[in-house]
Amino acid sequence: MSDGTRSERTHDDLPSGRTAVVIGGGLAGITAALALADAGVHVTLLEGRPRLGGLAFSFQRGDLTVDNGQHVYLRCCTAYRWFLDRIEGAALAPLQDRLDVPVLDLAKPEGRRLGRLRRDPLPVPLHLGRSLAAYPHLSLAERVRVGRAALALKGLDLADPSLDTQDFGSWLAAHGQSARAVEALWDLVGVATLNAVAGDASLGLAAMVFKTGLLSGPGAADIGWAHVPLGELHDRLARKALDSAGVRTEVRTRVTSVSTNKNGTWGVQVPGETLTADAVVLAVAQREAYDLLPAGALDAPQNLLEIGTAPILNVHVVYDRTVLTKPFFAALGSPVQWVFDRTQASGLRSGQYLALSQSAAQDEIDTPVADLRERYLPELERLLPGARGAGVRDFFVTRERTATFAPTPGVGRLRPGARTKASGLYLAGAWTATGWPATMESAVRSGVSAADAALCTLGRPRPRHLFEFEEAA
């Protein structure tokens, strides 16, 4: 159902066949539900919020349609690209033809300076060679050392568990990276993808990001983002795809318990109803999964509580005129990290709407709006001459205090796989053991893994199209 009303239909009313309940309507849950339904399983998707999309959603603020935060993906994110195709939304979130990131630096004595990170149509690692050689935010010696570190990073074995015990910052220092190089390159990319500075990030996850995103193929790091509100993709189009697949979708429906029945099936309790299913996928945050897991489902369920979280702060500014002529840029020498033009996507008819994405925002996540306004508006004027003298029509913030799991050293041993020790019960979520940091890609991959495990147990064939992204990787 797509209108949020309760249905009296239960699995008992469906034709005979295997049944599953997916708990959680974020990207992981939507993916798992679609995959199971495509294999002929009768699926009910339950979501406590009034919408789908999890932590990648939109809301209304007056005439604006606002994303809670700026979400991007890369060409190497083959699972999320499959997801976009599956919901018929790929054209609404296109990729760059070629990686091109403007980087504004305010730290130099000579003032504001523009550099670019972009690729050439050459094989790895030559595809970034010219860009790195001309990158003005590092000295020649720093650029040479960056190249050497990149080659060393490329040689790391991602399957080596010892990488997870080390922090990325120490590894960079040991490989000759200056504080400036970390700020102007490694953290420029790493903070946005890992939601942590290098010193707080697992070497294993950081190596995965840089090896996959920058060193796996010439176009791997090309950036894509939604040119429409996220709700158009992750709610409206996702619901349409779920409806077409025959999934029963219930929003505003909070699951209170999950338990086994004597006949080997599962009971999922919601207010006023108990659903019976052959398989259950828990596609919720790690704390909620811990609360719902039956005894014995995991060897060390307390590990879920040890997976930390990291916040993201988003600052939203609406100007009375255009102040930025590029779709986005990154900043150095400023508290500003990444700035995106969201004017067209939001439905704004005049002026310009900019969204500032501030990752690893532990120091600012609870800062009052007035203080953030005093901090960021002058910074935008320093970065964007067009903002000087422009009228500010609106200034507001969105805060995701638990936006991602914290990618700290040692987190890898805490992340569980899709299977539990309880037959028929599976886990999904960006925080599970996907090998990726907490991204939309990780969420979709987790949904695929959970569905694959469930289908194996249910004796259902894997839908071939579901695994096409693995072939494209």
Sine and cosine of phi, psi and omega as CSV:
sin_phi,cos_phi,sin_psi,cos_psi,sin_omega,cos_omega
0.00,0.00,0.56,-0.83,-0.08,-1.00
-0.91,-0.41,-0.04,1.00,-0.05,-1.00
-0.97,-0.24,0.05,1.00,0.06,-1.00
0.99,0.12,-0.03,1.00,0.02,-1.00
-0.98,0.18,0.48,-0.88,-0.01,-1.00
-0.98,0.21,0.61,-0.79,0.04,-1.00
-0.96,-0.29,0.58,-0.82,0.07,-1.00
-1.00,0.09,-0.16,0.99,-0.02,-1.00
-0.96,0.30,0.70,-0.71,0.11,-0.99
-0.87,-0.50,0.03,-1.00,0.01,-1.00
-0.88,0.47,-0.42,0.91,0.01,-1.00
-0.90,0.44,-0.39,0.92,-0.02,-1.00
-1.00,0.09,-0.18,0.98,-0.06,-1.00
-0.99,0.11,0.34,-0.94,0.10,-0.99
-0.85,0.53,0.38,-0.92,-0.03,-1.00
-0.87,0.48,0.56,-0.83,-0.02,-1.00
0.47,-0.88,0.08,-1.00,-0.01,-1.00
-0.94,0.33,0.55,-0.84,-0.05,-1.00
-0.78,-0.63,0.46,-0.89,0.02,-1.00
-0.55,-0.84,0.53,-0.85,0.14,-0.99
-0.89,-0.47,0.78,-0.62,0.09,-1.00
-0.95,-0.31,0.83,-0.56,-0.04,-1.00
-0.97,-0.24,0.93,-0.37,-0.02,-1.00
0.89,-0.46,0.83,-0.56,-0.08,-1.00
-0.95,-0.32,0.48,0.88,0.16,-0.99
-0.98,0.18,-0.20,-0.98,-0.04,-1.00
-0.88,0.48,-0.60,0.80,0.01,-1.00
-0.90,0.44,-0.73,0.68,-0.01,-1.00
-0.92,0.38,-0.66,0.75,0.04,-1.00
-0.87,0.49,-0.71,0.71,0.00,-1.00
-0.88,0.48,-0.74,0.67,0.00,-1.00
-0.87,0.50,-0.69,0.73,-0.01,-1.00
-0.89,0.45,-0.69,0.72,0.02,-1.00
-0.89,0.45,-0.69,0.72,-0.03,-1.00
-0.90,0.44,-0.69,0.72,0.01,-1.00
-0.91,0.42,-0.69,0.73,0.00,-1.00
-0.91,0.42,-0.62,0.78,0.02,-1.00
-0.90,0.44,-0.39,0.92,0.02,-1.00
-1.00,-0.03,0.11,0.99,0.06,-1.00
1.00,-0.05,0.16,0.99,0.04,-1.00
-1.00,0.09,0.62,-0.78,0.08,-1.00
-0.99,0.12,0.90,-0.44,-0.19,-0.98
-0.88,-0.47,0.68,-0.73,0.22,-0.97
-0.90,-0.43,0.78,-0.62,0.03,-1.00
-0.95,-0.31,0.82,-0.57,-0.04,-1.00
-0.91,-0.41,0.77,-0.64,0.00,-1.00
-0.70,-0.71,0.76,-0.65,-0.05,-1.00
-0.96,0.27,-0.48,0.88,0.00,-1.00
-0.98,0.20,0.19,-0.98,0.03,-1.00
-0.99,0.15,0.15,0.99,-0.07,-1.00
-0.50,-0.87,0.25,-0.97,0.14,-0.99
-1.00,-0.10,0.18,-0.98,0.08,-1.00
0.90,-0.44,-0.22,0.97,0.02,-1.00
0.87,0.49,-0.80,-0.59,-0.04,-1.00
-1.00,-0.05,0.24,0.97,0.08,-1.00
-0.84,-0.55,0.99,0.13,-0.17,-0.99
-0.66,-0.75,0.06,-1.00,0.01,-1.00
-0.80,-0.59,0.35,-0.94,0.10,-0.99
-0.52,-0.85,0.24,-0.97,-0.01,-1.00
-1.00,-0.10,0.68,-0.73,0.16,-0.99
-0.73,-0.68,0.99,-0.11,-0.13,-0.99
0.89,0.45,-0.82,-0.57,0.02,-1.00
-1.00,0.03,-0.10,0.99,-0.02,-1.00
-1.00,0.07,0.62,-0.78,0.23,-0.97
-0.97,-0.24,0.91,-0.42,-0.20,-0.98
-0.93,-0.37,0.75,-0.66,0.20,-0.98
-0.98,0.17,0.62,-0.79,0.00,-1.00
-0.90,0.44,-0.40,0.92,0.06,-1.00
-0.23,-0.97,0.35,-0.94,0.01,-1.00
-0.98,0.18,0.84,-0.54,0.02,-1.00
-0.89,-0.45,0.75,-0.67,0.07,-1.00
-0.80,-0.60,0.23,-0.97,0.10,-0.99
-0.63,-0.78,0.18,-0.98,-0.02,-1.00
-0.89,-0.46,0.28,-0.96,0.02,-1.00
-0.86,0.51,-0.49,0.87,0.02,-1.00
-0.96,0.28,-0.13,0.99,0.02,-1.00
-0.99,0.14,0.95,0.31,-0.14,-0.99
-0.93,0.36,-0.50,0.86,0.01,-1.00
-0.94,0.33,-0.71,0.71,0.02,-1.00
-0.91,0.41,-0.57,0.82,0.06,-1.00
-0.90,0.43,-0.63,0.78,0.10,-1.00
-0.87,0.48,-0.68,0.74,0.00,-1.00
-0.86,0.51,-0.72,0.69,0.02,-1.00
-0.86,0.50,-0.66,0.75,0.05,-1.00
-0.89,0.45,-0.66,0.76,-0.06,-1.00
-0.90,0.44,-0.57,0.82,0.00,-1.00
-1.00,-0.10,0.13,0.99,0.02,-1.00
0.87,0.49,0.72,0.70,-0.02,-1.00
-0.83,-0.55,0.13,0.99,-0.09,-1.00
-0.87,0.49,-0.61,0.79,-0.03,-1.00
-0.93,0.37,-0.31,0.95,-0.02,-1.00
-1.00,0.00,-0.11,0.99,0.02,-1.00
-0.67,-0.74,0.92,0.40,-0.12,-0.99
-0.96,0.28,0.35,-0.94,0.08,-1.00
-1.00,-0.05,0.45,-0.89,0.19,-0.98
-0.85,0.52,0.51,-0.86,0.14,-0.99
-0.90,0.43,-0.54,0.84,-0.03,-1.00
-0.38,-0.92,0.68,-0.73,0.00,-1.00
-0.75,0.66,0.80,-0.60,0.04,-1.00
-0.42,-0.91,0.95,-0.32,-0.05,-1.00
-0.86,-0.51,0.94,-0.35,0.13,-0.99
-0.94,0.33,0.72,-0.70,-0.01,-1.00
-0.80,-0.59,0.93,-0.38,0.01,-1.00
-1.00,-0.08,0.75,-0.66,-0.02,-1.00
-0.88,-0.47,0.80,-0.60,0.04,-1.00
-0.96,-0.28,0.04,1.00,-0.13,-0.99
-1.00,0.08,-0.32,0.95,-0.08,-1.00
-0.96,0.29,0.57,-0.82,0.02,-1.00
-0.86,0.51,-0.52,0.86,-0.03,-1.00
-0.97,0.23,-0.03,1.00,0.07,-1.00
0.98,-0.17,-0.27,-0.96,-0.08,-1.00
-0.83,0.56,0.77,-0.64,-0.01,-1.00
-0.67,-0.75,0.67,-0.74,-0.04,-1.00
-0.97,-0.25,0.74,-0.67,0.15,-0.99
-0.79,-0.62,0.14,-0.99,-0.02,-1.00
-0.64,-0.77,0.59,-0.81,0.20,-0.98
-0.93,-0.37,0.94,-0.35,-0.02,-1.00
-0.54,-0.84,0.35,-0.94,-0.08,-1.00
-0.95,-0.32,0.38,-0.92,0.12,-0.99
-0.96,-0.28,0.33,-0.94,0.03,-1.00
-0.98,0.21,0.90,0.44,-0.03,-1.00
-0.78,-0.63,0.33,-0.94,0.03,-1.00
-0.93,0.36,0.35,-0.94,0.07,-1.00
-0.92,0.39,0.66,-0.75,0.00,1.00
-1.00,-0.08,0.14,0.99,-0.05,-1.00
-0.92,0.40,-0.32,0.95,-0.08,-1.00
-0.89,0.46,-0.42,0.91,0.01,-1.00
-0.95,-0.32,0.01,1.00,-0.10,-1.00
-0.87,0.50,-0.75,0.66,-0.04,-1.00
-0.91,0.40,-0.64,0.77,0.01,-1.00
-0.89,0.46,-0.71,0.71,0.00,-1.00
-0.92,0.40,-0.64,0.77,-0.02,-1.00
-0.89,0.45,-0.50,0.87,-0.04,-1.00
-0.98,-0.20,0.06,1.00,-0.08,-1.00
-0.92,0.39,0.92,-0.39,-0.17,-0.99
-0.98,0.20,-0.15,0.99,-0.08,-1.00
-1.00,0.03,0.02,1.00,0.08,-1.00
-0.76,-0.65,0.49,-0.87,0.08,-1.00
-0.96,0.30,0.24,-0.97,0.02,-1.00
-0.85,0.52,-0.69,0.73,-0.01,-1.00
-0.89,0.45,-0.64,0.77,0.02,-1.00
-0.91,0.41,-0.62,0.79,0.01,-1.00
-0.91,0.42,-0.64,0.77,0.03,-1.00
-0.89,0.45,-0.69,0.72,-0.01,-1.00
-0.93,0.38,-0.55,0.83,0.08,-1.00
-0.88,0.48,-0.69,0.73,0.03,-1.00
-0.87,0.50,-0.68,0.74,0.03,-1.00
-0.91,0.42,-0.67,0.75,0.02,-1.00
-0.91,0.42,-0.62,0.79,0.01,-1.00
-0.89,0.46,-0.65,0.76,0.04,-1.00
-0.91,0.41,-0.64,0.77,0.05,-1.00
-0.90,0.43,-0.64,0.77,0.03,-1.00
-0.90,0.44,-0.65,0.76,0.01,-1.00
-0.88,0.48,-0.48,0.88,-0.02,-1.00
-0.99,0.12,-0.12,0.99,-0.01,-1.00
-0.95,0.33,0.58,-0.81,0.04,-1.00
-1.00,-0.05,0.94,-0.34,-0.06,-1.00
-0.90,0.43,-0.29,0.96,0.03,-1.00
-0.99,0.12,-0.09,1.00,0.00,-1.00
-0.97,0.24,0.92,-0.38,-0.05,-1.00
-0.91,0.42,-0.34,0.94,-0.01,-1.00
-0.93,0.38,-0.37,0.93,0.03,-1.00
-0.88,0.47,-0.53,0.85,-0.03,-1.00
-0.94,0.35,-0.37,0.93,-0.05,-1.00
-1.00,0.06,-0.18,0.98,-0.05,-1.00
-0.97,-0.23,0.41,-0.91,0.08,-1.00
-0.99,-0.17,0.55,-0.84,-0.09,-1.00
-0.91,0.42,-0.60,0.80,-0.04,-1.00
-0.88,0.48,-0.69,0.72,0.02,-1.00
-0.91,0.42,-0.63,0.78,0.03,-1.00
-0.89,0.45,-0.68,0.74,0.02,-1.00
-0.89,0.45,-0.68,0.73,0.02,-1.00
-0.88,0.47,-0.66,0.75,0.01,-1.00
-0.92,0.40,-0.32,0.95,0.01,-1.00
-0.95,-0.31,0.50,0.87,0.20,-0.98
0.97,0.23,0.33,0.94,-0.03,-1.00
-1.00,0.02,0.84,-0.55,0.02,-1.00
-0.96,0.28,0.25,-0.97,0.06,-1.00
-0.86,0.51,-0.59,0.80,0.01,-1.00
-0.92,0.40,-0.67,0.75,0.02,-1.00
-0.90,0.44,-0.63,0.78,0.04,-1.00
-0.89,0.46,-0.72,0.70,-0.02,-1.00
-0.92,0.40,-0.71,0.70,-0.19,-0.98
-1.00,0.09,-0.19,0.98,-0.01,-1.00
-0.67,-0.75,-0.89,0.46,-0.12,-0.99
-0.90,0.44,-0.73,0.68,0.03,-1.00
-0.97,0.24,-0.44,0.90,0.05,-1.00
-0.83,0.56,-0.67,0.74,0.03,-1.00
-1.00,0.06,-0.72,0.69,-0.15,-0.99
-0.92,0.39,-0.65,0.76,-0.01,-1.00
-0.89,0.45,-0.64,0.77,-0.03,-1.00
-0.94,0.35,-0.52,0.85,-0.07,-1.00
-0.99,-0.11,-0.52,0.85,-0.05,-1.00
-0.99,-0.15,-0.36,0.93,-0.12,-0.99
0.88,0.47,0.66,0.75,0.05,-1.00
-0.28,-0.96,0.53,-0.85,0.13,-0.99
-0.96,0.27,0.29,-0.96,-0.13,-0.99
-0.83,0.56,-0.65,0.76,-0.04,-1.00
-0.92,0.38,-0.31,0.95,-0.01,-1.00
-0.97,-0.25,0.05,1.00,-0.14,-0.99
-0.95,-0.31,0.59,-0.81,0.11,-0.99
-0.89,0.46,0.74,-0.67,0.07,-1.00
-0.87,0.50,-0.60,0.80,0.00,-1.00
-0.87,0.49,-0.73,0.68,0.00,-1.00
-0.94,0.34,-0.63,0.77,0.02,-1.00
-0.90,0.43,-0.68,0.73,0.03,-1.00
-0.88,0.48,-0.63,0.78,0.03,-1.00
-0.88,0.48,-0.70,0.71,-0.02,-1.00
-0.88,0.48,-0.77,0.64,-0.09,-1.00
-0.96,0.26,-0.62,0.79,0.03,-1.00
-0.91,0.41,-0.67,0.74,-0.04,-1.00
-0.98,0.21,-0.70,0.72,-0.10,-1.00
-0.98,0.21,-0.60,0.80,-0.10,-0.99
-0.93,-0.36,-0.36,0.93,-0.17,-0.98
-0.84,-0.55,0.07,1.00,-0.02,-1.00
-1.00,-0.02,-0.39,0.92,-0.02,-1.00
-0.16,-0.99,0.42,-0.91,-0.07,-1.00
-0.84,0.55,-0.62,0.79,-0.06,-1.00
-0.98,-0.18,0.17,0.99,-0.14,-0.99
-0.87,0.50,-0.54,0.84,-0.09,-1.00
-1.00,-0.09,0.08,1.00,0.07,-1.00
-0.84,0.55,0.70,-0.71,-0.18,-0.98
-0.99,-0.13,0.67,-0.74,0.11,-0.99
-0.82,-0.58,0.48,-0.88,0.05,-1.00
-0.39,-0.92,0.36,-0.93,-0.05,-1.00
-0.95,0.31,0.77,-0.63,0.09,-1.00
-1.00,-0.08,0.15,0.99,0.11,-0.99
-0.76,-0.65,0.22,-0.98,0.09,-1.00
-0.85,0.53,0.57,-0.82,0.00,-1.00
-0.85,0.53,-0.52,0.85,0.02,-1.00
-0.88,0.47,-0.46,0.89,0.06,-1.00
-0.91,0.42,-0.60,0.80,0.00,-1.00
-0.99,0.11,-0.86,0.51,-0.23,-0.97
-0.99,0.10,-0.15,0.99,0.07,-1.00
-0.89,-0.46,-0.92,0.38,-0.11,-0.99
-0.90,0.44,-0.82,0.58,-0.03,-1.00
-0.93,0.36,-0.56,0.83,0.04,-1.00
-0.90,0.43,-0.68,0.73,0.04,-1.00
-0.89,0.45,-0.63,0.77,0.03,-1.00
-0.88,0.47,-0.68,0.73,0.02,-1.00
-0.91,0.41,-0.66,0.75,0.03,-1.00
-0.89,0.45,-0.70,0.72,0.02,-1.00
-0.87,0.49,-0.69,0.73,-0.02,-1.00
-0.91,0.42,-0.51,0.86,0.01,-1.00
-0.99,0.14,-0.09,1.00,0.01,-1.00
1.00,0.05,0.25,0.97,0.02,-1.00
-0.98,0.20,0.73,-0.68,0.13,-0.99
-1.00,0.08,0.90,-0.44,-0.06,-1.00
-0.94,-0.34,0.82,-0.57,0.04,-1.00
-0.85,-0.52,0.90,-0.44,0.12,-0.99
-0.99,-0.14,0.12,-0.99,-0.09,-1.00
0.80,0.60,0.58,0.81,-0.06,-1.00
-0.79,-0.62,0.96,-0.28,-0.07,-1.00
-1.00,-0.08,0.81,-0.59,0.05,-1.00
-0.99,0.16,0.75,-0.66,-0.03,-1.00
-0.98,-0.20,-0.43,0.90,0.03,-1.00
-0.29,-0.96,0.38,-0.92,0.06,-1.00
-0.74,-0.67,0.78,-0.63,-0.06,-1.00
-0.53,-0.85,0.34,-0.94,0.03,-1.00
-1.00,0.01,0.51,-0.86,0.10,-1.00
-0.98,-0.22,0.29,-0.96,-0.05,-1.00
-0.89,0.46,-0.49,0.87,-0.04,-1.00
-1.00,0.06,0.15,0.99,0.04,-1.00
1.00,-0.01,-0.07,1.00,0.06,-1.00
-1.00,0.07,0.02,-1.00,-0.02,-1.00
-0.90,-0.44,0.56,-0.83,0.11,-0.99
-0.92,-0.39,0.80,-0.59,0.01,-1.00
-0.91,-0.41,0.91,-0.41,-0.09,-1.00
-1.00,-0.03,0.81,-0.59,0.17,-0.98
-0.81,-0.59,0.29,-0.96,-0.02,-1.00
-0.81,0.59,0.88,-0.47,0.07,-1.00
0.99,0.12,0.09,1.00,-0.07,-1.00
-0.33,-0.95,0.52,-0.85,0.16,-0.99
-0.84,-0.55,0.84,-0.54,0.04,-1.00
-1.00,-0.06,0.66,-0.75,0.05,-1.00
-0.95,-0.31,0.70,-0.72,-0.06,-1.00
-0.52,-0.86,0.40,-0.91,0.09,-1.00
-0.98,0.19,-0.44,0.90,-0.02,-1.00
-0.59,-0.81,0.52,-0.85,0.04,-1.00
-0.75,-0.66,0.72,-0.70,0.11,-0.99
-0.92,-0.40,0.86,-0.51,0.10,-1.00
-1.00,0.00,0.97,-0.22,-0.02,-1.00
-0.91,-0.41,0.87,0.49,-0.06,-1.00
-0.79,-0.62,0.09,-1.00,0.03,-1.00
-0.89,0.45,0.37,-0.93,-0.14,-0.99
-0.88,0.48,-0.58,0.82,0.01,-1.00
-0.93,0.38,-0.67,0.75,0.02,-1.00
-0.93,0.37,-0.61,0.79,0.06,-1.00
-0.88,0.47,-0.67,0.74,0.03,-1.00
-0.86,0.52,-0.69,0.73,-0.04,-1.00
-0.92,0.38,-0.47,0.88,-0.06,-1.00
-1.00,-0.08,-0.30,0.95,-0.06,-1.00
-0.90,0.43,0.76,-0.65,0.11,-0.99
-0.95,0.30,0.37,-0.93,-0.02,-1.00
-0.84,0.54,0.69,-0.72,0.06,-1.00
1.00,0.07,-0.02,1.00,-0.04,-1.00
-0.95,0.33,-0.50,0.86,0.08,-1.00
-0.78,-0.63,0.53,-0.85,0.04,-1.00
-0.90,0.44,-0.63,0.78,-0.05,-1.00
-0.72,-0.69,0.96,0.30,-0.05,-1.00
-0.88,0.48,-0.41,0.91,0.00,-1.00
-0.90,0.43,-0.32,0.95,0.05,-1.00
-0.85,0.52,-0.53,0.85,-0.01,-1.00
-0.89,0.46,-0.56,0.83,0.00,-1.00
-0.97,0.22,-0.31,0.95,0.00,-1.00
-1.00,0.06,-0.20,0.98,0.09,-1.00
-0.96,0.27,0.94,-0.35,-0.06,-1.00
-0.96,0.29,0.12,-0.99,0.04,-1.00
-0.83,-0.56,0.36,-0.93,-0.01,-1.00
-0.71,-0.70,0.63,-0.77,-0.08,-1.00
-1.00,-0.03,0.35,-0.94,0.18,-0.98
-0.74,-0.67,0.75,-0.66,0.05,-1.00
-0.96,-0.29,0.70,-0.71,0.07,-1.00
-0.85,-0.53,0.80,-0.60,-0.01,-1.00
-0.96,-0.28,0.78,-0.62,-0.08,-1.00
-0.89,-0.46,0.80,-0.60,-0.03,-1.00
-0.76,-0.65,0.78,-0.63,0.07,-1.00
-0.93,-0.38,0.88,-0.47,0.02,-1.00
-0.99,-0.16,0.30,-0.95,0.00,-1.00
-1.00,0.07,-0.02,1.00,0.04,-1.00
-0.42,-0.91,0.16,-0.99,0.00,-1.00
-0.96,0.30,0.78,-0.62,0.01,-1.00
-0.85,-0.53,-0.20,0.98,-0.01,-1.00
-0.73,-0.68,0.80,-0.61,-0.05,-1.00
-0.98,-0.18,-0.12,0.99,0.04,-1.00
-0.98,-0.21,0.38,-0.93,0.01,-1.00
-0.93,0.36,-0.45,0.89,0.02,-1.00
-0.21,-0.98,0.24,-0.97,0.16,-0.99
-0.38,-0.93,0.29,-0.96,0.11,-0.99
-0.93,-0.38,0.41,-0.91,-0.09,-1.00
-0.80,-0.60,0.54,-0.84,0.12,-0.99
-0.83,-0.56,0.38,-0.92,0.02,-1.00
0.92,0.38,0.40,0.92,-0.05,-1.00
-0.46,-0.89,0.46,-0.89,0.13,-0.99
-0.91,0.42,-0.34,0.94,0.05,-1.00
-0.92,0.39,0.70,-0.71,0.03,-1.00
-0.97,-0.23,-0.95,0.32,-0.02,-1.00
-0.77,-0.63,0.65,-0.76,0.00,-1.00
-0.81,-0.58,0.75,-0.66,-0.01,-1.00
-0.83,-0.56,0.62,-0.79,0.11,-0.99
-1.00,0.09,0.91,-0.41,-0.02,-1.00
-0.93,-0.37,0.33,0.94,-0.11,-0.99
-0.85,0.53,-0.85,0.53,-0.09,-1.00
-0.92,0.40,-0.67,0.74,-0.04,-1.00
-0.89,0.46,-0.53,0.85,-0.08,-1.00
-0.99,0.13,-0.25,0.97,-0.06,-1.00
1.00,0.02,0.16,0.99,0.03,-1.00
-0.91,0.41,0.75,-0.66,-0.10,-0.99
-1.00,-0.09,-0.40,0.92,0.04,-1.00
-0.54,-0.84,0.45,-0.89,-0.08,-1.00
0.99,0.11,-0.34,-0.94,-0.01,-1.00
-0.57,-0.82,0.64,-0.77,0.00,-1.00
-0.90,-0.43,0.88,-0.47,0.03,-1.00
-0.94,-0.34,0.63,-0.78,0.07,-1.00
-0.88,-0.48,0.81,-0.59,0.04,-1.00
-0.98,-0.19,0.85,-0.53,0.01,-1.00
-0.98,-0.18,0.90,-0.43,-0.09,-1.00
-0.90,-0.44,0.99,-0.13,-0.01,-1.00
-0.99,0.11,0.19,-0.98,-0.02,-1.00
0.74,0.67,0.76,0.65,-0.19,-0.98
-1.00,-0.08,0.57,0.82,-0.04,-1.00
-0.83,0.56,-0.59,0.81,-0.07,-1.00
-0.98,0.20,-0.25,0.97,-0.10,-0.99
-0.83,-0.55,-0.08,1.00,-0.18,-0.98
-0.88,0.48,-0.45,0.89,0.01,-1.00
-0.95,-0.32,0.19,0.98,-0.01,-1.00
-0.93,0.37,0.72,-0.69,0.00,-1.00
-0.85,0.53,0.49,-0.87,-0.03,-1.00
-0.86,0.52,-0.66,0.76,-0.03,-1.00
-0.87,0.50,-0.64,0.77,0.01,-1.00
-0.93,0.36,-0.61,0.79,0.04,-1.00
-0.92,0.39,-0.60,0.80,0.05,-1.00
-0.88,0.47,-0.71,0.70,0.01,-1.00
-0.91,0.42,-0.45,0.89,-0.03,-1.00
-0.99,0.11,-0.70,0.71,-0.21,-0.98
-1.00,-0.05,-0.50,0.86,0.02,-1.00
-0.89,0.45,-0.71,0.71,0.08,-1.00
-0.89,0.46,-0.56,0.83,0.02,-1.00
-0.91,0.41,-0.64,0.77,0.05,-1.00
-0.90,0.43,-0.57,0.82,0.06,-1.00
-0.92,0.38,-0.58,0.82,0.07,-1.00
-0.92,0.39,-0.62,0.78,-0.05,-1.00
-0.99,0.16,-0.58,0.82,-0.11,-0.99
-0.84,-0.55,0.98,-0.20,0.01,-1.00
-0.81,0.58,-0.51,0.86,-0.01,-1.00
-0.92,0.40,-0.31,0.95,0.01,-1.00
-0.99,0.16,-0.26,0.97,-0.01,-1.00
-0.95,0.32,0.90,-0.44,-0.03,-1.00
1.00,0.01,-0.13,0.99,0.03,-1.00
-0.96,0.29,0.58,-0.82,0.04,-1.00
-0.98,0.19,0.64,-0.77,0.03,-1.00
-0.98,-0.18,0.95,-0.33,-0.02,-1.00
-0.98,0.20,-0.55,0.84,-0.04,-1.00
-0.43,-0.91,0.56,-0.83,0.06,-1.00
-0.58,-0.81,0.86,-0.51,0.02,-1.00
-0.49,-0.87,0.20,-0.98,-0.03,-1.00
-0.76,-0.66,0.45,-0.90,0.20,-0.98
-0.84,-0.54,0.63,-0.77,-0.09,-1.00
-0.81,-0.59,0.82,-0.57,0.15,-0.99
-0.92,-0.40,0.99,-0.10,-0.10,-1.00
-0.94,0.35,-0.45,0.89,0.05,-1.00
-0.84,-0.54,0.79,0.61,-0.11,-0.99
-0.89,0.47,-0.65,0.76,-0.05,-1.00
-0.63,-0.78,0.21,-0.98,0.21,-0.98
-0.97,0.24,0.48,-0.88,-0.01,-1.00
-0.98,0.19,0.83,-0.56,-0.10,-1.00
-1.00,0.09,0.72,0.70,-0.10,-0.99
-0.96,0.30,0.39,-0.92,0.09,-1.00
-0.82,0.57,0.72,-0.69,-0.02,-1.00
1.00,-0.08,-0.14,0.99,-0.06,-1.00
-0.93,0.37,-0.43,0.90,-0.05,-1.00
-0.86,0.51,-0.61,0.80,-0.02,-1.00
-0.96,0.29,-0.26,0.97,-0.02,-1.00
-1.00,-0.01,-0.34,0.94,-0.11,-0.99
-0.99,0.15,0.88,-0.48,-0.02,-1.00
-0.99,0.16,0.35,-0.94,0.11,-0.99
-0.99,0.16,-0.11,-0.99,-0.05,-1.00
-0.95,0.31,-0.55,0.83,-0.06,-1.00
-0.99,0.11,0.59,-0.81,0.16,-0.99
-0.92,-0.38,0.06,-1.00,0.04,-1.00
-0.98,0.21,-0.18,0.98,0.04,-1.00
-1.00,-0.06,0.91,-0.42,-0.04,-1.00
-0.86,0.51,0.79,-0.61,0.01,-1.00
1.00,-0.08,-0.01,1.00,0.00,-1.00
-0.89,-0.47,0.78,-0.63,-0.12,-0.99
-0.72,-0.70,0.40,-0.92,-0.03,-1.00
-0.91,-0.41,0.60,-0.80,0.09,-1.00
-0.58,-0.82,0.44,-0.90,-0.02,-1.00
0.53,-0.85,0.47,-0.88,-0.02,-1.00
-0.86,0.51,-0.35,0.94,-0.04,-1.00
-0.99,0.12,-0.15,0.99,0.01,-1.00
-0.98,0.19,0.05,-1.00,-0.17,-0.99
-0.98,0.19,0.96,0.27,0.02,-1.00
-1.00,-0.07,-0.27,0.96,-0.12,-0.99
1.00,0.04,-0.16,0.99,-0.02,-1.00
-0.96,-0.29,0.40,-0.91,0.17,-0.99
-0.94,0.34,-0.04,-1.00,-0.11,-0.99
-0.98,0.21,1.00,0.09,-0.03,-1.00
-0.81,-0.59,0.15,-0.99,0.10,-1.00
-0.88,0.47,-0.56,0.83,0.05,-1.00
-0.88,0.48,-0.71,0.71,0.01,-1.00
-0.89,0.46,-0.64,0.77,0.01,-1.00
-0.88,0.47,-0.73,0.68,-0.01,-1.00
-0.91,0.42,-0.69,0.73,0.02,-1.00
-0.86,0.51,-0.62,0.78,0.01,-1.00
-0.91,0.41,-0.61,0.79,0.04,-1.00
-0.91,0.42,-0.61,0.79,0.06,-1.00
-0.90,0.43,-0.70,0.71,-0.02,-1.00
-0.88,0.47,-0.69,0.73,0.00,-1.00
-0.90,0.43,-0.68,0.73,0.01,-1.00
-0.90,0.43,-0.66,0.75,0.01,-1.00
-0.87,0.49,-0.71,0.71,0.02,-1.00
-0.89,0.45,-0.66,0.75,0.00,-1.00
-0.91,0.41,-0.67,0.74,-0.01,-1.00
-0.90,0.44,-0.58,0.81,0.05,-1.00
-0.88,0.48,-0.72,0.70,0.00,-1.00
-0.92,0.38,-0.62,0.78,-0.03,-1.00
-0.98,0.20,-0.14,0.99,0.00,-1.00
0.96,0.28,0.48,0.88,0.01,-1.00
-0.97,-0.23,0.60,-0.80,0.03,-1.00
-0.94,0.34,0.51,-0.86,0.05,-1.00
-0.96,0.28,0.78,-0.62,0.11,-0.99
-0.90,0.43,0.84,-0.54,-0.10,-0.99
-0.85,0.53,-0.66,0.75,-0.07,-1.00
-0.88,0.47,-0.40,0.92,-0.03,-1.00
-0.91,0.41,-0.47,0.88,-0.10,-0.99
-0.95,-0.32,0.25,0.97,0.05,-1.00
-0.90,0.44,-0.51,0.86,-0.03,-1.00
-0.90,0.43,-0.48,0.88,0.03,-1.00
-0.91,0.41,-0.57,0.82,0.02,-1.00
-0.95,0.32,-0.48,0.88,-0.02,-1.00
-0.99,0.11,-0.21,0.98,-0.09,-1.00
-0.92,0.39,0.00,0.00,0.00,0.00
